[in-house]
Amino acid sequence: MYVNINFFTQVLERVNIVLRESFLLFEHDSAWSGRTGAYFCLANRMTGLPLLIASVGSVHSDKVEKYLTFCQEKAKRLRNNGRLSSWESRNPAKNQWGGAVAINDDLIFSMSGLPELGDEAVMLASAYWIYPDKMAGLVHLDEIARRSNNPYWEPLKDFLNR
């Protein structure tokens, strides 16, 4: 799979836009209190290996290693296994959390640093823009959010439709 630098730039711009909006939408949600940033990983769906890793927002220095490790681990669990979300294989006893989503046959979007379902919702909303067929994209994203019963998806989906 070939991905050019313009694609990476566009994806990071979208992630930043959605993250900023999420902080506004969920500022009164106690689970979001004190959250200021996260790590984002764009990964290859077949291998689970990172294509791009970036911090978004402002990540506290004592959380960098944790968020960096978790965003990659979530993506690796989704590699070529038929699951749509890392929520489906979460295992808190092993520090395995939700927050990564399979966007298509090629890409995984993964985040760590927000509330667990916040990571997932931000990834869903960030990925919306890469679907050529927006209606089909929403059907796919809605299915992922339904499986995890994600409370943050609908407000972010409303943001996408503004």
Secondary structure, 3 states (H helix, E strand, C coil): CCCCHHHHHHHHHHHHHHHHHHHHHCCCCHHHCCCCEEEEEEEECCCCCEEEEEEEECCCHHHHHHHHHHHHHHHHHCCCCCCCEHHHHCEHHHCECCCEEECCCCEEEEEECCCHHHHHHHHHHHHHHHCCCHHHHHHHHHHHHHHHCCCCHHHHHHHHCC
